[in-house]
Amino acid sequence: MTGASTARGRIDKRQAILDVAFAVFARRGYDKTCVQEIADEAGVAKPTVYNHLTDKQTLFRHAVLAAADAVAAETLTIIERLRTPGDDLPAALGTMSEDLLRVCSGDRALALRALTYAQLAAFPELTDAVLERTSQRVAEALTDRLAGLALSGSLRTTDPAQAAEQLLALLTAPLEARSKLGTRAVSDTERRRIAGAAVHTFLSAYGSH
């Protein structure tokens, strides 16, 4: 095996351990999770886990941040579609909004939120790190796309950052209420209604016509 292949294999194994660790932490909580259980589920020896992640605290931090990056990657891919929205901007915004709500109400995002807040006292720095990797990156990406739409004349705004903030608020506030702060499943129909209402209100303020 070449040096590059060895490095890639190590990275892949580390990611696999982090994925399993996040699932176990989400299922059992930080305090009740043991590294041996994570090793067993990952199909590796316990020393292998420590070789990659040092200790339980480090494993938890990196597992949470990896999950945050995965959630962010999904949302950024969704938002990027606004680069070429086609001729029907309301439909493009509606589809994007529904998909964002689907990710935000998905198992990984909910587990990420629950774990981060449950361990706020023990890992206070994680909250800022998770928000920076998720909410902040989403807001920045949406700002960029809305700025492009404004430049093309598809939207009416001189402050795309504010427009992005308001669109996200129109989506997340109803989701919080209907999901009871992430403790209740939200149906596709509910997400569709939230997205539709959000886009209607947003375009009433920022639409070009």
C-alpha positions as CSV (number, residue, x, y, z in Angstrom):
1,M,0.0,0.0,0.0
2,T,1.4,3.4,-1.0
3,G,1.8,6.3,1.4
4,A,-1.2,8.1,0.0
5,S,-3.4,5.0,0.2
6,T,-2.3,4.5,3.8
7,A,-3.2,8.0,4.7
8,R,-6.6,7.7,3.0
9,G,-7.3,4.5,4.8
10,R,-6.5,6.1,8.1
11,I,-8.7,9.1,7.4
12,D,-11.6,6.8,6.3
13,K,-11.2,4.7,9.5
14,R,-11.2,7.8,11.6
15,Q,-14.4,9.0,9.9
16,A,-16.0,5.7,10.4
17,I,-15.2,5.8,14.1
18,L,-16.6,9.3,14.4
19,D,-19.8,8.3,12.6
20,V,-20.3,5.4,15.0
21,A,-19.4,7.4,18.0
22,F,-21.9,10.1,17.2
23,A,-24.6,7.5,16.8
24,V,-23.8,5.9,20.1
25,F,-23.5,9.2,21.9
26,A,-26.9,10.2,20.4
27,R,-28.5,7.0,21.5
28,R,-27.1,6.7,25.0
29,G,-25.9,10.1,26.0
30,Y,-22.4,11.1,26.8
31,D,-22.2,9.9,30.4
32,K,-23.6,6.4,29.6
33,T,-21.5,5.8,26.6
34,C,-18.2,3.9,26.9
35,V,-15.4,3.8,24.4
36,Q,-15.5,0.0,24.3
37,E,-19.1,0.1,23.0
38,I,-18.0,2.5,20.3
39,A,-15.1,0.3,19.3
40,D,-17.3,-2.8,19.2
41,E,-19.9,-1.1,16.9
42,A,-17.1,0.3,14.7
43,G,-15.6,-3.2,14.4
44,V,-12.2,-2.0,15.7
45,A,-10.1,-2.7,18.8
46,K,-10.4,-0.2,21.7
47,P,-6.8,0.9,21.3
48,T,-7.5,1.8,17.7
49,V,-10.1,4.3,18.9
50,Y,-7.6,5.8,21.2
51,N,-4.9,5.9,18.5
52,H,-7.2,8.1,16.4
53,L,-9.0,10.2,19.1
54,T,-6.9,10.1,22.3
55,D,-9.7,9.9,24.9
56,K,-13.5,10.0,25.4
57,Q,-13.7,13.8,25.6
58,T,-11.8,14.2,22.4
59,L,-13.8,11.6,20.7
60,F,-17.0,13.3,21.7
61,R,-15.9,16.7,20.5
62,H,-14.7,15.5,17.1
63,A,-17.8,13.3,16.7
64,V,-20.1,16.3,17.3
65,L,-18.1,18.5,15.0
66,A,-18.0,15.9,12.3
67,A,-21.8,15.6,12.5
68,A,-22.1,19.4,12.3
69,D,-20.0,19.5,9.2
70,A,-22.2,16.7,7.6
71,V,-25.4,18.7,8.4
72,A,-23.8,21.8,7.0
73,A,-22.7,20.1,3.8
74,E,-26.2,18.9,3.2
75,T,-27.7,22.4,3.7
76,L,-25.0,24.1,1.6
77,T,-25.6,21.8,-1.3
78,I,-29.3,22.7,-1.1
79,I,-28.7,26.4,-1.0
80,E,-26.2,26.2,-3.9
81,R,-29.0,25.3,-6.2
82,L,-30.2,28.9,-6.0
83,R,-27.2,29.8,-8.2
84,T,-29.3,28.6,-11.2
85,P,-32.9,28.9,-9.9
86,G,-34.5,28.7,-13.4
87,D,-37.5,30.8,-14.5
88,D,-39.7,30.0,-11.5
89,L,-38.0,31.6,-8.5
90,P,-41.0,31.0,-6.1
91,A,-40.8,27.3,-6.9
92,A,-37.0,27.2,-6.5
93,L,-37.2,29.0,-3.1
94,G,-40.0,26.7,-2.0
95,T,-38.1,23.5,-2.9
96,M,-35.0,24.9,-1.2
97,S,-36.9,25.8,1.9
98,E,-38.6,22.4,2.1
99,D,-35.3,20.7,1.8
100,L,-33.7,22.9,4.4
101,L,-36.5,22.1,6.8
102,R,-36.1,18.4,6.1
103,V,-32.4,18.5,7.0
104,C,-33.0,20.6,10.1
105,S,-35.7,18.2,11.3
106,G,-33.7,15.1,10.5
107,D,-32.3,12.6,13.0
108,R,-28.8,13.8,12.7
109,A,-29.6,17.5,13.1
110,L,-31.9,16.8,16.1
111,A,-29.3,14.5,17.8
112,L,-26.6,17.2,17.2
113,R,-28.7,19.8,18.9
114,A,-29.7,17.6,21.8
115,L,-26.1,16.4,22.4
116,T,-24.7,19.9,22.2
117,Y,-27.1,21.4,24.7
118,A,-27.1,18.4,27.0
119,Q,-23.3,18.8,27.4
120,L,-23.3,22.6,27.5
121,A,-21.8,22.8,31.0
122,A,-19.1,20.2,30.3
123,F,-18.2,21.3,26.8
124,P,-19.2,25.0,26.6
125,E,-17.0,25.7,23.6
126,L,-18.9,23.2,21.5
127,T,-22.0,25.4,21.2
128,D,-20.2,28.2,19.4
129,A,-18.3,25.7,17.3
130,V,-21.4,23.9,16.2
131,L,-23.3,27.2,15.5
132,E,-20.3,28.5,13.5
133,R,-20.2,25.3,11.4
134,T,-24.0,25.1,10.8
135,S,-26.2,28.2,11.3
136,Q,-23.5,30.7,10.4
137,R,-22.3,28.9,7.3
138,V,-25.9,28.5,6.2
139,A,-26.6,32.2,6.7
140,E,-23.5,33.2,4.8
141,A,-24.2,30.9,1.9
142,L,-27.8,32.0,1.6
143,T,-26.7,35.7,1.8
144,D,-24.4,35.0,-1.1
145,R,-27.1,33.4,-3.2
146,L,-29.7,36.1,-2.4
147,A,-27.1,38.8,-3.3
148,G,-26.7,37.1,-6.7
149,L,-30.5,37.1,-7.2
150,A,-30.7,40.7,-6.3
151,L,-27.9,41.6,-8.8
152,S,-29.8,39.8,-11.5
153,G,-33.0,41.7,-10.7
154,S,-34.9,38.6,-9.4
155,L,-35.1,40.0,-5.9
156,R,-35.4,43.5,-4.5
157,T,-33.0,44.1,-1.6
158,T,-29.9,46.2,-0.8
159,D,-29.2,44.1,2.3
160,P,-29.0,40.4,1.3
161,A,-27.7,39.4,4.8
162,Q,-30.8,40.8,6.4
163,A,-33.0,39.1,3.8
164,A,-31.3,35.8,4.4
165,E,-31.7,36.2,8.2
166,Q,-35.4,36.9,7.8
167,L,-36.0,34.0,5.4
168,L,-34.3,31.6,7.8
169,A,-36.3,33.0,10.7
170,L,-39.5,32.5,8.7
171,L,-38.5,28.8,8.3
172,T,-37.0,28.0,11.7
173,A,-39.4,29.7,14.1
174,P,-42.5,27.7,12.9
175,L,-40.4,24.5,12.8
176,E,-39.4,25.1,16.4
177,A,-43.0,25.6,17.4
178,R,-44.4,22.6,15.5
179,S,-41.6,20.2,16.5
180,K,-41.9,21.4,20.1
181,L,-38.2,22.4,20.2
182,G,-37.2,19.3,18.3
183,T,-39.0,16.7,20.4
184,R,-41.8,16.0,18.0
185,A,-41.6,14.7,14.4
186,V,-42.7,17.1,11.7
187,S,-44.5,15.6,8.7
188,D,-43.8,16.4,5.1
189,T,-47.1,18.2,4.9
190,E,-46.2,20.4,7.8
191,R,-42.8,21.2,6.3
192,R,-44.4,22.0,2.9
193,R,-46.9,24.4,4.6
194,I,-44.1,26.1,6.6
195,A,-42.0,26.5,3.5
196,G,-44.9,27.8,1.4
197,A,-45.9,30.4,4.0
198,A,-42.3,31.5,4.5
199,V,-41.6,32.0,0.8
200,H,-44.9,33.8,0.3
201,T,-44.1,36.2,3.1
202,F,-40.5,36.6,1.9
203,L,-41.4,37.4,-1.7
204,S,-44.1,39.8,-0.5
205,A,-41.2,41.8,1.0
206,Y,-38.4,41.1,-1.5
207,G,-40.0,40.0,-4.7
208,S,-39.1,42.0,-7.8
209,H,-42.8,42.2,-8.9
